[in-house]
Amino acid sequence: MKHYCLLLDLQDDPALIAAYDEYHQRVWPEIKASIRESGILDMTIYRAANRLVMIIETEDDFSFERKAKLDASNPRVQEWEQLMSTFQKRLPFAAEGQKWVKADEVFHLIS
């Protein structure tokens, strides 16, 4: 298994943040299915103010490129992503068109 941490901001608007949280209490079944089909075994999103942190656990052969191709060919995922884009704000250091930015691991305590 592999683990990844990704970052993204939300618009700094309490109403939009509340709506984003609400959508994530009722994630569409097709979105959950597409996440699992891509090789993601577990996903958690944390929020502090308008900063989001996503932790994912994947199968060893998981690929962000493969997931992007699957997402691009799924109209329901595209609909979800367009809707979520109304709440999200690109990080200042993100590449053009990039939403979630992969964080580099700096420390890992192994027991």
Sine and cosine of phi, psi and omega as CSV:
sin_phi,cos_phi,sin_psi,cos_psi,sin_omega,cos_omega
0.00,0.00,0.51,-0.86,0.07,-1.00
-0.87,-0.50,0.42,-0.91,0.05,-1.00
-0.82,-0.58,0.61,-0.79,0.05,-1.00
-0.70,-0.71,0.49,-0.87,0.10,-0.99
-0.83,-0.55,0.78,-0.62,-0.01,-1.00
-0.81,-0.59,0.49,-0.87,-0.08,-1.00
-0.81,-0.58,0.53,-0.85,0.06,-1.00
-0.30,-0.95,0.47,-0.88,0.08,-1.00
-0.97,-0.26,0.41,-0.91,0.18,-0.98
-0.97,-0.22,0.33,-0.94,0.15,-0.99
-0.84,0.54,0.63,-0.77,-0.05,-1.00
-1.00,0.10,0.93,0.36,-0.05,-1.00
-0.65,-0.76,0.90,-0.44,-0.07,-1.00
-0.81,0.58,-0.61,0.79,0.00,-1.00
-0.92,0.38,-0.66,0.75,0.03,-1.00
-0.93,0.38,-0.64,0.77,0.03,-1.00
-0.89,0.45,-0.69,0.73,0.02,-1.00
-0.89,0.46,-0.66,0.75,0.02,-1.00
-0.91,0.41,-0.66,0.75,0.04,-1.00
-0.87,0.50,-0.73,0.68,0.03,-1.00
-0.85,0.53,-0.69,0.73,-0.02,-1.00
-0.89,0.46,-0.71,0.71,0.05,-1.00
-0.85,0.53,-0.59,0.81,-0.04,-1.00
-0.98,0.17,-0.11,0.99,0.19,-0.98
-0.99,0.12,-0.28,0.96,-0.03,-1.00
-0.70,-0.72,0.80,0.60,0.00,-1.00
-0.87,0.49,0.71,-0.70,-0.04,-1.00
-0.86,0.52,0.63,-0.78,-0.01,-1.00
-0.85,0.53,-0.58,0.81,0.00,-1.00
-0.91,0.41,-0.51,0.86,0.01,-1.00
-0.95,0.32,-0.72,0.70,0.05,-1.00
-0.86,0.51,-0.68,0.73,0.01,-1.00
-0.89,0.45,-0.67,0.74,-0.02,-1.00
-0.92,0.39,-0.57,0.82,0.05,-1.00
-0.89,0.45,-0.74,0.67,-0.01,-1.00
-0.90,0.43,-0.67,0.74,-0.02,-1.00
-0.89,0.45,-0.42,0.91,-0.03,-1.00
-0.98,0.18,-0.16,0.99,-0.02,-1.00
0.97,-0.25,0.14,0.99,0.08,-1.00
-1.00,0.06,0.83,-0.56,-0.05,-1.00
-1.00,-0.01,-0.56,0.83,-0.04,-1.00
-0.50,-0.87,0.59,-0.81,0.00,-1.00
-0.56,-0.83,0.72,-0.69,0.10,-1.00
-0.72,-0.70,0.69,-0.72,0.09,-1.00
-0.90,-0.43,0.79,-0.61,0.08,-1.00
-0.94,-0.33,0.46,-0.89,0.06,-1.00
-0.72,-0.69,0.72,-0.69,0.18,-0.98
-0.82,-0.57,0.92,-0.38,-0.11,-0.99
0.83,0.55,-0.88,-0.48,0.00,-1.00
-0.96,-0.28,0.18,0.98,0.04,-1.00
-1.00,-0.09,0.77,-0.64,0.04,-1.00
-0.96,-0.28,0.61,-0.79,0.10,-0.99
-0.78,-0.62,0.84,-0.53,0.02,-1.00
-0.94,-0.35,0.79,-0.62,0.08,-1.00
-0.92,-0.38,0.81,-0.58,0.05,-1.00
-0.82,-0.58,0.56,-0.83,0.11,-0.99
-0.90,-0.43,0.78,-0.63,-0.12,-0.99
-0.81,-0.59,0.24,-0.97,0.19,-0.98
-0.92,0.38,0.37,-0.93,-0.04,-1.00
-0.87,0.50,-0.53,0.85,-0.06,-1.00
-1.00,-0.05,0.23,0.97,0.02,-1.00
-0.86,0.50,0.60,-0.80,0.03,-1.00
-0.65,-0.76,0.78,-0.62,0.07,-1.00
-0.90,0.44,-0.56,0.83,0.01,-1.00
-0.91,0.42,-0.70,0.72,0.03,-1.00
-0.90,0.44,-0.68,0.73,0.03,-1.00
-0.88,0.48,-0.67,0.74,0.01,-1.00
-0.87,0.49,-0.64,0.76,0.03,-1.00
-0.91,0.40,-0.69,0.72,0.04,-1.00
-0.88,0.48,-0.70,0.71,0.00,-1.00
-0.89,0.46,-0.66,0.75,-0.04,-1.00
-0.90,0.43,-0.46,0.89,-0.03,-1.00
-1.00,-0.08,0.09,1.00,-0.04,-1.00
-0.92,-0.40,0.96,-0.27,-0.05,-1.00
-0.85,0.53,-0.58,0.82,-0.02,-1.00
-0.93,0.35,-0.63,0.78,0.07,-1.00
-0.90,0.43,-0.67,0.74,0.02,-1.00
-0.88,0.47,-0.63,0.78,0.05,-1.00
-0.89,0.45,-0.71,0.71,0.03,-1.00
-0.88,0.48,-0.73,0.69,-0.03,-1.00
-0.89,0.45,-0.63,0.77,0.05,-1.00
-0.90,0.44,-0.68,0.73,0.04,-1.00
-0.89,0.46,-0.73,0.68,-0.03,-1.00
-0.90,0.43,-0.50,0.86,0.02,-1.00
-0.88,0.48,-0.41,0.91,0.02,-1.00
-0.94,0.35,-0.34,0.94,-0.01,-1.00
-0.98,-0.19,-0.41,0.91,-0.18,-0.98
-1.00,-0.04,0.42,-0.91,0.02,-1.00
-0.71,-0.70,0.79,-0.61,-0.02,-1.00
-0.89,0.46,0.67,-0.74,0.09,-1.00
-0.91,0.42,0.56,-0.83,-0.07,-1.00
-0.85,0.52,-0.46,0.89,-0.04,-1.00
-0.99,-0.17,0.10,1.00,0.02,-1.00
-0.96,0.29,0.50,-0.87,0.07,-1.00
-0.93,0.38,0.39,-0.92,0.03,-1.00
-0.83,0.55,0.77,-0.63,0.01,-1.00
0.99,0.15,-0.07,1.00,-0.01,-1.00
-1.00,0.04,0.73,-0.69,0.07,-1.00
-0.99,-0.11,-1.00,0.08,-0.03,-1.00
-0.96,0.29,0.73,-0.69,0.00,-1.00
-0.95,-0.32,0.80,-0.61,0.02,-1.00
-0.96,0.28,0.78,-0.63,0.03,-1.00
-1.00,0.05,0.52,-0.85,0.07,-1.00
-1.00,0.05,0.69,-0.73,0.05,-1.00
-0.95,0.30,0.78,-0.63,-0.01,-1.00
-0.96,-0.29,-0.54,0.84,-0.04,-1.00
-0.47,-0.88,0.59,-0.81,0.05,-1.00
-0.56,-0.83,0.91,-0.42,0.03,-1.00
-1.00,0.06,0.87,-0.50,0.04,-1.00
-0.95,-0.31,0.80,-0.60,0.00,-1.00
-1.00,0.04,0.00,0.00,0.00,0.00
